[in-house]
Amino acid sequence: MRSERHEGQKNRALDGSLAGHDSPGAQFPLLDLEQTQAVNERNTMNTITKTLAGKVALVTGGSRGIGAAIAKRLARDGANVALTYASAQPKADEVVRAIQAAGGKALAVCADAGDAAAVQAAVAQTVQTFGRLDILVNNAGIAIIKPVDAFSLDEFDRSVAVNIKGLFVATQAAVRHMGEGGRVIHIGSVNADRMPFAGGSVYAMTKAAVAGLTRGLARDLGPRGITVNNVQPGPVDTDLNPATGPFAESLKALMALPRYAHGDEIAGMVAYLASPEAGFVTGACLTIDGGFAA
């Protein structure tokens, strides 16, 4: 976290530049790179239409990769954002600082998605801090890829606990605070529909379960005006699955668009589903995979 002294210096610099604009002949202060980026991000947030103004979002697994991109995008669209992390607190703090530097409000909560009590506590802390909860993005997940005869029961249980049970627990806790217009968005995987390599059977099973749960929850929550949808990415360039990694070329060969997605592209679809424009979309599994499953 930045020190109060550093924040004070930044605020004085920003105030001085605005005052100088109104004062002929005033000297504009020189901003360092970090301050310039903060100004640019703040200006972006101030000029775009904030479709999520007044909303509160919780993004599980929001400290890096797709989750971090989603948290930043929802904040850019006007939402106050809470994000959970299991162990990567420095990464989570970076996301929070980026949102705050751009003029938004954010909160990082330590909660392992496989720990039901921790997930429930994260929902409660979000509501306690921001006063409400309108959007839940179930992004936290794990992928253990190994041959079925080498897959331990502990690994199986962990996969189910994080990818299925954790998602259900978060949803159950969150919808108790949602009203008309609430949004539940799962981050599944195209591997629910296509698993083109060996070793991914358990992962594919968990993501297929997410797709089925999405359709069921849409029926459960539709009468309350809450939509439930599932975003199914293909390969995405993250630190855990880099576009330059050892398996990248083999995956690109399976795609109509032979490249990995960027996290911002997944976040854009999530932002749409969270927006008022998607009020009639529910129970959908929306694939964003560059033609991986085509």
Stockholm file with secondary structure:
# STOCKHOLM 1.0

chainA/1-294         MRSERHEGQKNRALDGSLAGHDSPGAQFPLLDLEQTQAVNERNTMNTITKTLAGKVALVTGGSRGIGAAIAKRLARDGANVALTYASAQPKADEVVRAIQAAGGKALAVCADAGDAAAVQAAVAQTVQTFGRLDILVNNAGIAIIKPVDAFSLDEFDRSVAVNIKGLFVATQAAVRHMGEGGRVIHIGSVNADRMPFAGGSVYAMTKAAVAGLTRGLARDLGPRGITVNNVQPGPVDTDLNPATGPFAESLKALMALPRYAHGDEIAGMVAYLASPEAGFVTGACLTIDGGFAA
#=GR chainA/1-294 SS CCCHHHHHHHHHHHHHHHHHHHSTTCCCCCCCHHHHHHHHHHHHHHHSCCTTTTCEEEETTCSSHHHHHHHHHHHHTTCEEEEEESSCHHHHHHHHHHHHHTTCCEEEEECCTTCHHHHHHHHHHHHHHHSCCCEEEECCCCCCCCCGGGCCHHHHHHHHIIIIIHHHHHHHHHHTTCCTTCEEEEECCGGGTCCCSTTCHHHHHHHHHHHHHHHHHHHHHGGGTCEEEEEEECCBCCSSSCTTSTTHHHHHTTCSSCSCBCHHHHHHHHHHHHSGGGTTCCSCEEEESTTTTC
#=GC SS_cons         CCCHHHHHHHHHHHHHHHHHHHSTTCCCCCCCHHHHHHHHHHHHHHHSCCTTTTCEEEETTCSSHHHHHHHHHHHHTTCEEEEEESSCHHHHHHHHHHHHHTTCCEEEEECCTTCHHHHHHHHHHHHHHHSCCCEEEECCCCCCCCCGGGCCHHHHHHHHIIIIIHHHHHHHHHHTTCCTTCEEEEECCGGGTCCCSTTCHHHHHHHHHHHHHHHHHHHHHGGGTCEEEEEEECCBCCSSSCTTSTTHHHHHTTCSSCSCBCHHHHHHHHHHHHSGGGTTCCSCEEEESTTTTC
//
